[in-house]
């Protein structure tokens, strides 16, 4: 099956929210200056995956609201992460955070270059999504710094 990645627009918000709720994630997202989404669609333009980036400040962003169809494999998820990170880097984000709630998520994120934080940055508390996610007992925040392409 063929899948295409693209940056979501405000018109995509209702479909993203329905997809998030179907995947048992919190809906109610808006696509605005602070939060953007990359979506993965199948050949029929149906959502198969999404991942958001919420800017916490000029240099920091929170990856959020990952929902994927059971049709997607790990390679598709990697593509979503890489696309969102590239989007963030193009907008000046050099530090990415993610809240992980499951051991398998933590293992995958470690493979993607994320590492657990020893000290919680204050900027995390700017995100209502992060505050809610951190209410789960086993939740942990992981961080990844962008690789500088400057020589």
N, C-alpha and C positions, 0 to 999 in steps of 0.2 A: 504494500500500500504506500502510496506517495503522500508525504506530508510537507507542508510549507510553513515556515516561520515568518511572522511579520509583527511589527509594532502595532499594538491595539490603538484604536481611536476612541473618542468619547461615544461614538455610535455603537461600539462593541460592548459597552458597559452592561447593558441588560443581558446579553448572551453570556458574558463572563460571570456575572452574578448568578445566573441560573446554573451554569456549569459548576461554579464553586459550591452552591447549595446542594446540587446533585451529588457532588463528591464529599459532602458532609463538612465542607469548610465554610467559614463565615463569609457571607455575601455582603452586599451593601457597599462595594467598592466604587469609587469614582476614579476616573482617569483624568488627572489634572496635573498641575505643575509639579506637585510632590510625589505623585504615584503614577507609574506607567507600567504597562503589561506587555509582555511578549506572548503571543498566542501561536499555537501550532494547530493547523487545520488540515483535514483530509481533503481529498480531491473534490468532495462535494461541499467544501467550505464549512464543514461541521467542526466545532472545536474538539480537539483531541487532547489538548494540554494547555496550561497557562502558568506563568510565573510572573510575579510583580516585583517591582523595585520601588520602595518608598524612600525618598530622600530625607534623611534626618537633618542634614545641613549641607554645606557646599561640598565637603569631601567624603561624607559617610552616607551609606545607604543600607536599607534592610531588605533582604530578599524575602518575599512573603507570598502566601496564597498559592503554593504549588499544588495543582490538581492535574492528574493525568488519567487518561482513559486506560483501561486494561489492555487496549490494543498496542500501546506503546512499550518499547523496550528501554533498557538502560541507556542505550546510545541516544535515543530521542531526548531523554531527560538531561543528559550531558549537553546536548545541543541547546536545550532551553536555558540551562544555567550559563553556558558560554555566551549566548546571545544577550541575555540580560546583563551580564557583567560587561560585555562590550558596549552595550547601550549606556550603562552607568559611567564607564570610563570616558566615553565620548562627551559626557556631560560633566566631567570633572570629579566623579566619585573614585576614590582610590582605596577606600576601606569598605568592605562589605560584611554585613552581619546576617546571621540567620538563626532563628530559634528552632532547635530540634527537640522533638518530644519522644522519639523512639530510638532504641539502640541501632536498628538497621539504618535509620536516617543518619545517625552520627557516623556510622562506618562509611556510608556513601559520601557524605560531606567531607570526611577526612581524605578520601580518594580524590575529591575535587579541590583539595588544597586548603580546606577550612580547618581551623584548630580551636579547641576550647579556650575561652577567655578566663584568665585568672581574676581579673577585676572588671566589673561591669561598667562600661562607659555611661556617663550621664545622658548622652544623646539617645540611647536606647529608650529612655523613658519619655521621649518626645512622641513616640509611636503608640497610639492606642492599641494597634494590632499586637505589638510586642508586649505591652503590659498584660493584655488578655492571654496571650500565649504563655507568658512566664508564670501564669497562675496555675499551670499544670505541674504537678509534683516533680516529675522527672525532666522537666524542661531545662535546657542548657543553651547558652548563647555561644555560637562559634563565629570566628572572624577569618577573613581572608583579605590580604592586601593585594592590590593590583600590581602586576609586574610592570615595572617602568620600562617603556620602550625607548627611552632616551639614552643616547650614548655619550 
